[in-house]
Amino acid sequence: MTMFSDIATTTPFIRRRFSIFLARLGRHVNRWIAAAIARRERQAALVVLRHFINRDLQDIGIRRYQIGDALADCEQKRQETRQSELS
């Protein structure tokens, strides 16, 4: 009789640990997908900016040699904004 009671108490523990594992795995996958999407967005923005003529870039306020730095600055500002929204 004690054997059945031991099995009954360990089963919820195993289920709980497995559900925690699945939740952590899901968060990891979500972060990986979000990083991949952000990387593709940066690549797309870079392609668009490289196809602009110098006058269009001047209207935006950057020069051709500043394209990479401008994207990095925008990304940093975006991350700071997200952090402040989460706080």
C-alpha positions in Angstrom: 0.0 0.0 0.0 2.8 2.4 0.7 4.2 1.8 -2.8 1.1 3.3 -4.4 1.2 6.4 -2.1 4.8 7.0 -3.1 4.0 6.9 -6.8 1.0 9.2 -6.4 3.1 11.9 -4.7 6.0 11.9 -7.2 3.8 12.1 -10.3 2.6 15.7 -9.7 6.2 16.7 -8.9 7.4 15.3 -12.2 4.6 16.9 -14.1 5.3 20.3 -12.5 9.1 20.0 -13.3 8.3 19.0 -16.9 5.9 21.9 -17.3 8.6 24.3 -16.0 11.1 22.8 -18.4 8.6 23.3 -21.3 7.9 26.9 -20.3 11.6 27.7 -20.2 12.2 26.0 -23.5 9.3 28.0 -25.0 10.8 31.2 -23.7 14.2 30.3 -25.2 12.6 29.5 -28.6 10.6 32.8 -28.5 13.8 34.8 -27.8 15.7 33.0 -30.6 12.9 33.8 -33.1 12.7 37.4 -31.9 16.4 37.8 -32.4 16.2 36.3 -35.9 13.4 38.7 -36.8 15.3 41.6 -35.4 18.4 40.6 -37.4 16.3 40.4 -40.6 14.8 43.8 -39.9 18.3 45.3 -39.5 19.4 43.7 -42.8 16.4 45.0 -44.6 16.9 48.5 -43.2 20.5 48.4 -44.3 19.6 47.3 -47.8 17.1 50.1 -48.1 19.5 52.8 -46.8 22.2 51.6 -49.2 19.9 52.0 -52.2 19.1 55.6 -51.3 20.8 58.3 -53.2 23.0 60.9 -51.3 20.2 63.5 -51.4 17.7 61.1 -49.7 20.3 60.3 -47.1 20.9 64.0 -46.5 17.2 64.6 -46.0 17.2 61.9 -43.3 20.3 63.6 -41.7 22.9 61.0 -42.3 25.8 60.5 -44.8 26.6 57.4 -46.7 29.5 56.5 -44.4 27.3 56.8 -41.3 24.7 54.2 -42.4 26.0 51.4 -40.1 26.5 53.7 -37.2 23.1 55.2 -37.6 21.4 51.8 -37.5 23.4 50.8 -34.4 22.3 54.1 -32.7 18.7 53.5 -33.6 18.8 49.9 -32.3 20.4 51.1 -29.0 17.7 53.8 -28.5 15.0 51.2 -29.3 16.4 48.8 -26.7 16.6 51.6 -24.1 13.0 52.5 -24.8 11.9 48.9 -24.4 13.8 48.6 -21.1 12.2 51.8 -19.8 8.7 50.5 -20.8 9.3 47.3 -19.0 10.4 49.0 -15.8 
